């Protein structure tokens, strides 16, 4: 995942005539990228809740706090 981000960042900053940025700024592609960002955020929160659940089985508040912080 990190290498994909690095590659995209390289293309945005070093592509001639801002071609990659211009494509990413189009509304349909921007909506898709925003949706992908929200899916990633959801998976991170779920990972935090799952991790907290394995250690604090009966504490719902701790699970919510760790998922939110993650």
Helices and strands as residue ranges (DSSP letters): H 2-14, G 16-18, H 19-24, H 27-55, H 60-69
